Amino acid sequence: MLTAIIDYESGNLHSAHKAFERMAREVNAGEIIVTADADVVARADRIVLPGDGAFPACMAALKGSGGLYDAMVEAVEVKARPFLGICVGMQLMASIGREYEDTAGLGWIAGEVTKITPADPALKVPHMGWNDLLIDHPHPVFADLKTGDHAYFVHSYHMAVSDPAQRLAHVDYAGDVTAIIGRDTMLGMQFHPEKSQSTGLRLIANFLTWTP
């Protein structure tokens, strides 16, 4: 089995690669490759899309990366390959992003990416640091995990989903902040699982062994 982590120069790939490699060894999930090669993405069994930065810049970089965008879309939409978006990679799954300018997303999860607006003005944006996951809906990705397990966040925008059933988990930051989304063969995590210690590593392992 091959898992492709897409390199479109918009993510912290080193730490993600190491975390996915570690868990792939533990659960016998095959090879992990960081790649900018559309052909590798096209034949991958699983696809991971990281992302750091602004929504419009990440979408432009992805679309401008030598066929990566088309290969990814075909793999996910046509071949139904399991997909995981991380941080802005998750946000790109939305219908539209409102950061700086309105930018069309992949449209895989209906909703919009908007700025976090905590009800408590003492809470700073970006939302940065550890927060407890609140599980909204059961999913195989939560195997051996529970509400209260914590993950590491660094972001100013989050996804407001149109269908509550597609928000799998959230956190409380003086208001609900979407943490995990999903439907069919697609998952997205707003936080960084590769930086979230035991919780993040378990989520990675569960994704690598998930059979939608």
C-alpha positions in Angstrom: 0.0 0.0 0.0 1.2 3.5 -0.9 0.2 6.7 0.9 1.2 9.9 -0.9 1.7 13.1 1.1 1.3 15.9 -1.5 4.1 18.4 -1.8 2.9 21.6 -3.3 5.3 23.8 -1.2 2.5 24.7 1.3 3.1 22.5 4.4 5.5 21.4 7.1 6.2 18.1 5.3 9.2 16.8 7.4 7.3 16.3 10.7 4.3 14.9 8.9 6.4 12.5 6.9 8.1 11.2 10.0 4.9 10.8 11.9 3.2 8.9 9.1 6.2 6.7 8.5 6.3 5.8 12.2 2.7 4.8 12.4 2.8 3.0 9.0 5.6 0.8 10.4 3.6 0.2 13.6 0.4 -0.9 11.8 2.0 -2.4 8.7 0.4 0.2 6.4 3.0 0.2 3.6 5.0 3.0 2.1 4.8 6.7 2.8 6.0 9.1 0.1 6.2 12.9 0.0 5.7 13.7 -3.6 5.1 16.5 -6.2 4.7 13.9 -8.9 1.1 13.7 -10.3 1.7 10.1 -11.4 2.5 9.0 -7.9 -0.6 10.7 -6.6 -2.7 9.0 -9.3 -1.5 5.5 -8.2 -1.5 6.1 -4.5 -3.9 4.0 -2.3 -4.3 6.9 0.2 -3.7 10.7 -0.2 -2.7 13.3 2.4 -3.0 17.0 1.7 -1.2 19.2 4.3 -1.3 23.0 4.2 0.1 26.0 6.0 -0.6 29.6 5.0 -3.6 31.4 3.5 -6.5 29.7 1.7 -6.1 31.6 -1.6 -2.4 31.0 -1.8 -2.6 27.3 -1.0 -5.4 26.8 -3.6 -3.4 28.6 -6.2 -0.2 26.6 -5.4 -2.1 23.4 -5.6 -3.7 24.2 -8.9 -0.3 25.4 -10.3 1.7 22.3 -9.3 2.0 20.4 -12.6 -1.1 18.2 -12.6 -1.2 17.5 -8.9 -4.6 19.0 -8.5 -6.2 17.0 -11.3 -4.6 13.8 -10.2 -5.7 14.3 -6.6 -9.3 15.2 -7.6 -9.6 12.1 -9.9 -8.1 9.8 -7.2 -10.6 11.1 -4.6 -13.7 11.7 -6.6 -13.5 9.0 -9.2 -11.3 6.2 -7.6 -12.7 6.9 -4.1 -9.2 6.8 -2.5 -9.1 7.6 1.2 -8.1 11.2 1.7 -6.9 13.3 4.7 -6.6 17.0 4.6 -4.6 18.7 7.4 -4.9 22.3 8.6 -5.4 24.4 5.4 -5.5 21.1 3.5 -8.7 20.5 5.4 -10.0 23.9 4.7 -9.5 23.5 1.0 -12.2 20.8 1.1 -14.9 23.4 1.7 -17.1 25.1 -0.8 -15.5 28.5 -0.4 -12.8 30.2 1.7 -13.4 33.8 3.0 -9.8 34.5 3.9 -8.6 37.8 2.3 -10.8 37.2 -0.7 -13.6 34.7 -1.6 -11.9 31.7 -3.2 -13.6 28.5 -4.4 -12.6 25.3 -2.6 -12.8 21.7 -3.6 -16.4 21.5 -2.6 -16.1 18.1 -1.0 -17.6 19.2 2.3 -20.4 21.9 1.9 -19.5 24.9 4.0 -17.4 28.0 4.2 -14.1 28.8 5.9 -14.4 31.9 8.1 -12.4 33.7 10.7 -12.7 32.4 14.3 -14.7 34.8 16.5 -14.5 33.7 20.1 -17.2 35.2 22.3 -14.6 36.0 25.0 -12.5 39.0 23.7 -9.7 37.9 26.0 -9.1 34.9 23.8 -6.6 35.6 21.1 -6.8 34.7 17.4 -5.0 32.7 16.1 -6.2 29.9 18.1 -2.8 28.4 19.1 -2.0 25.5 21.4 -3.7 22.5 22.9 -7.4 22.0 23.1 -9.7 19.1 24.0 -11.5 17.3 21.2 -15.3 17.0 21.6 -16.5 14.1 19.4 -19.8 14.8 17.7 -20.3 11.6 15.7 -18.7 8.2 15.8 -16.2 7.3 13.1 -13.5 4.6 12.7 -10.8 7.3 12.9 -11.7 7.6 16.6 -10.8 4.0 17.5 -9.1 4.0 20.9 -9.8 7.7 21.3 -12.4 9.7 23.3 -13.8 13.1 24.0 -11.3 15.0 26.1 -8.2 13.8 24.2 -6.3 16.9 23.1 -4.7 18.1 19.9 -2.5 20.9 18.8 -4.0 23.8 16.9 -2.5 26.8 15.1 -5.1 28.7 13.0 -7.2 31.8 12.6 -9.9 30.4 10.3 -12.0 27.3 10.5 -14.8 25.6 8.6 -18.4 26.2 9.2 -20.1 23.1 7.8 -23.5 23.1 6.2 -24.4 19.6 7.2 -23.8 19.0 11.0 -23.4 15.3 10.3 -20.2 16.1 8.5 -18.6 17.8 11.5 -17.1 14.8 13.3 -15.5 16.7 16.2 -15.0 20.2 17.4 -13.3 22.1 20.2 -14.6 24.9 22.5 -12.8 28.2 22.1 -15.5 30.5 23.5 -17.6 29.0 20.8 -17.5 25.9 18.6 -14.5 25.5 16.4 -14.6 22.7 13.8 -11.8 20.2 14.4 -12.5 17.1 12.2 -14.8 16.8 9.2 -15.6 13.9 7.0 -17.9 12.0 4.6 -17.5 8.9 2.5 -13.8 8.4 1.9 -12.8 11.9 3.0 -11.5 13.2 6.3 -10.1 16.6 7.4 -8.3 17.7 10.6 -7.9 21.4 11.4 -5.2 20.7 13.9 -1.8 19.1 13.3 -1.9 15.4 14.1 1.8 15.1 13.6 2.3 17.5 16.5 -0.5 16.2 18.7 1.5 13.5 20.5 -0.3 10.2 21.3 -3.7 11.5 20.1 -2.4 12.6 16.8 -0.4 9.4 16.2 -3.4 7.3 16.9 -5.5 9.3 14.5 -2.8 8.9 11.8 -2.7 5.1 12.5 -6.5 4.9 12.3 -6.5 6.7 9.0 -3.9 4.4 7.6 -5.9 1.3 8.5 -9.3 2.7 7.7 -11.4 0.9 5.1 -14.3 3.2 4.1 
